[in-house]
């Protein structure tokens, strides 16, 4: 009987630790993420947006914040020399699974200069360098790594791919958790659709917690009206665009021609 | 007061500075009004440079050219510079040639390396037209100066073989506005030729049509500019509707902004054109053609920044 009571007592203690102590510990360490604004409105005067991403991560973590767009297929031509002299667009390749936007902000440098050491780390997998393993190219090229590097370079020039280290601030350390804050500069070249805000907490290069939140970019006002017209009533849209252009030209003709007689 | 200087373009999926686009429109409209060219050769690369996708840039540019060429045609019509009869015949030929050209380009693409052929044709064509116009105009300016100095009676020149051949063709008719008598087959055949080249090169054709009208149809330069704009108007109406319907690539907001600039530019261009002498217009146009040719040549010779390019544009 006594032994049974002791067993019950031990069980209660274990359950207490599992339910409360563990739970509390988890509460204190769990990741919380807040995104402002929660929707991106692409209205007439949209010219890029600043998304504030803040929250808490377990103490001692490095933080990576990613803003990732839909994956698409891209048809691109590789440039090469013809007759050993002229640079021309040569073979066409289809790059499959290319995110249209990829903004990566981190609290410290994700990849050290020794690439070999990093390939297996989670931090490396979150960087732009890891895109190569997610993108397939058809037909399979001989210089795959070079082509993906060129794709990233092209997207960076367009402002659609960004990788910034020391861009996530750790603002406050509390008990078991620390607060972080990042301001993601969303480019003005943004198409409507669903995007993902991903926050990762890393320790020693390994992901210990993460949270992925979808964020919608939607057209509103005049852009929404024109977009719907262009895609759902394409012929009407084309005719209207032509008529308005002709009327605009006529109007200018009348304004500038006022007071002048025809020959 | 906060003035919103940026507008979001729903089809291009990008935001642009209003003043920048208005200025681009004004500049290209001015050139269009002076020289009678659509300006697509200049506008499309400039739009790509400010971040507009190539296919949207080309289609929206066609939309704005509709407005600019309407404005330019009216301005030139008032100045008595549009030969409608010649314009319509060239247009019929141009549309036929364009259709044939599209089929030729399809075959070339299937054979491979079509882009190479297109670019080389482009550079050679521009180089030849530009140099010929420049030299010919400079020579005729020198000649006219000499004639003024010597003030001799004009010597009757011997008719060239080309002129003799043109006279022999059937269906001769008067083109009063241009002040020439030609067979109606001439503008039709030349229209087909320009249409084929324009389709292969992926341009509106103004650049080739203007020299053809000047040197092969012997039309006066001012009438050439007005008539060329009249034709471009119809070509671009066709392109705008087709692009909007089949590819959804016409960004109306972008076209409207460009239009505001270009219609004003075209009006000033037409006035400047009237003040310039025919030879001067030819010299300026020749320089512009040669500059475009040099730019294209440099693009072919210098190593690119990025070794990948989007498919679609030339």
Interface residues (C-beta under 8 A of the other chain):
Chain A: X42 X43 X44 X45 X46 X47 X48 X74 X75 X76 X77 X78 X79 X80 X82 X85 X86 X87 X88 X89 X92 X146 X147 X150 X151 X153 X154 X157 X158 X159 X188 X189 X190 X191 X192 X219 X222 X223 X224 X226 X227 X230 X231 X234 X235 X237 X238 X239 X240 X241 X242 X244 X245 X246 X248 X249 X250 X251 X252 X253 X256 X257 X260 X261 X262 X263
Chain B: X4 X6 X7 X8 X9 X10 X11 X13 X14 X15 X51 X63 X64 X66 X67 X68 X69 X70 X71 X72 X73 X74 X75 X77 X78 X79 X80 X113 X115 X116 X119 X237 X240 X241 X242 X243 X244 X245 X246 X248 X250 X252 X253 X255 X256 X259 X260 X263 X264 X266 X267 X299 X300 X301 X302 X303 X304 X305 X306 X307 X308 X309 X310 X311
